[in-house]
Amino acid sequence: MNFKLSALTALIAASVATAATTTITPYELAEIEGIMEDAKAHLFSYMLLVSSGKITLAELPAGVVDVAMAVINGDEGYTSLFTEVDFAGVSSMVTELPWYSTRLLPEINSIYSKELASSTLL
């Protein structure tokens, strides 16, 4: 994720969070962005989890499928859907993924660091 996109995403998420009276923390934002980036890069891995029955779409936290579909379809307004996401559910689910510590956690931490850096520059 480049700096401009990161800063824009942070601004959009902040304005959406304020409007919805739901506070989306920078870490939650990094988590969902990290998952979306990883899913785009490793879609087959996620599809295998579903097709193997290890996870069902119904088990995904609220709002995740809508965000994922928007990302897949190239909808740049996908961040407006963040207010519908069950971030507590995302935090619980993400740690259960087999590639959490090897792929996701480093990506989430990288995005989180960039989000913090961009928010202090604004």
C-alpha positions as CSV (number, residue, x, y, z in Angstrom):
1,M,0.0,0.0,0.0
2,N,1.5,3.3,-1.0
3,F,1.7,6.3,1.3
4,K,-1.0,8.4,-0.5
5,L,-3.4,5.4,-0.5
6,S,-2.6,4.8,3.2
7,A,-3.2,8.4,4.1
8,L,-6.4,8.5,2.1
9,T,-7.7,5.3,3.6
10,A,-7.0,6.7,7.1
11,L,-8.9,9.9,6.3
12,I,-11.9,8.0,4.8
13,A,-12.0,5.5,7.7
14,A,-11.8,8.3,10.2
15,S,-14.6,10.3,8.6
16,V,-16.7,7.1,8.2
17,A,-16.1,6.1,11.8
18,T,-17.1,9.6,13.0
19,A,-20.2,9.6,11.0
20,A,-21.3,6.2,12.2
21,T,-20.3,6.9,15.8
22,T,-18.2,3.7,15.6
23,T,-14.6,4.2,16.3
24,I,-12.3,2.2,14.0
25,T,-8.9,2.1,15.5
26,P,-5.7,2.3,13.4
27,Y,-5.0,-1.3,14.2
28,E,-8.4,-2.5,13.1
29,L,-8.0,-0.6,9.9
30,A,-4.6,-2.2,9.4
31,E,-6.1,-5.6,10.1
32,I,-8.8,-5.3,7.5
33,E,-6.5,-3.8,5.0
34,G,-3.9,-6.5,5.7
35,I,-6.5,-9.2,5.2
36,M,-7.7,-7.7,1.9
37,E,-4.2,-7.3,0.6
38,D,-3.4,-10.9,1.6
39,A,-6.6,-12.2,0.1
40,K,-5.9,-10.5,-3.2
41,A,-2.4,-12.0,-3.3
42,H,-3.4,-15.4,-2.1
43,L,-7.0,-15.8,-3.1
44,F,-6.6,-19.6,-3.8
45,S,-5.5,-20.2,-0.1
46,Y,-8.7,-18.6,1.1
47,M,-10.8,-20.5,-1.4
48,L,-9.2,-23.7,-0.2
49,L,-10.2,-23.0,3.4
50,V,-13.8,-22.5,2.3
51,S,-13.9,-25.5,-0.2
52,S,-12.3,-27.8,2.5
53,G,-15.0,-26.8,4.9
54,K,-12.5,-25.4,7.5
55,I,-14.4,-22.2,7.3
56,T,-17.7,-21.2,5.9
57,L,-18.8,-17.8,4.5
58,A,-21.5,-17.7,7.2
59,E,-18.7,-17.9,9.9
60,L,-17.0,-14.8,8.6
61,P,-17.5,-11.7,10.7
62,A,-20.3,-9.3,9.6
63,G,-19.3,-7.1,6.8
64,V,-16.2,-8.9,5.7
65,V,-17.7,-10.5,2.6
66,D,-19.1,-7.1,1.5
67,V,-15.7,-5.5,1.8
68,A,-14.0,-8.3,0.1
69,M,-16.4,-8.3,-2.8
70,A,-16.0,-4.5,-3.2
71,V,-12.2,-4.9,-3.2
72,I,-12.3,-7.8,-5.7
73,N,-14.6,-5.7,-8.0
74,G,-12.2,-2.7,-7.8
75,D,-14.7,-0.5,-5.9
76,E,-12.5,2.3,-4.5
77,G,-15.3,3.2,-2.1
78,Y,-14.9,-0.1,-0.2
79,T,-13.8,1.8,2.9
80,S,-17.3,3.2,3.3
81,L,-18.3,-0.4,4.2
82,F,-16.0,-0.5,7.2
83,T,-18.8,0.7,9.5
84,E,-20.6,-2.6,8.9
85,V,-17.6,-4.7,9.8
86,D,-17.5,-6.7,13.1
87,F,-13.9,-5.8,13.9
88,A,-13.9,-7.8,17.1
89,G,-14.9,-10.8,15.0
90,V,-12.1,-10.0,12.5
91,S,-9.5,-9.8,15.3
92,S,-10.7,-13.3,16.6
93,M,-10.8,-14.9,13.2
94,V,-7.6,-13.6,11.7
95,T,-5.4,-15.2,14.4
96,E,-7.0,-18.6,13.5
97,L,-5.8,-18.5,9.9
98,P,-2.9,-20.9,9.2
99,W,-0.8,-18.2,7.7
100,Y,-1.5,-15.6,10.4
101,S,2.0,-15.4,11.8
102,T,3.9,-15.9,8.6
103,R,2.0,-13.7,6.2
104,L,-0.8,-11.7,7.9
105,L,0.9,-10.4,11.0
106,P,3.9,-9.0,9.2
107,E,1.5,-7.3,6.7
108,I,-0.8,-6.0,9.4
109,N,2.2,-4.6,11.4
110,S,3.6,-3.0,8.3
111,I,0.3,-1.3,7.4
112,Y,-0.2,-0.3,11.0
113,S,3.2,1.4,11.1
114,K,2.4,3.3,7.9
115,E,-1.0,4.3,9.3
116,L,0.5,5.7,12.4
117,A,3.2,7.5,10.5
118,S,0.7,9.0,8.1
119,S,-1.7,10.1,10.9
120,T,1.1,11.9,12.6
121,L,1.9,13.7,9.4
122,L,-1.6,15.0,8.8
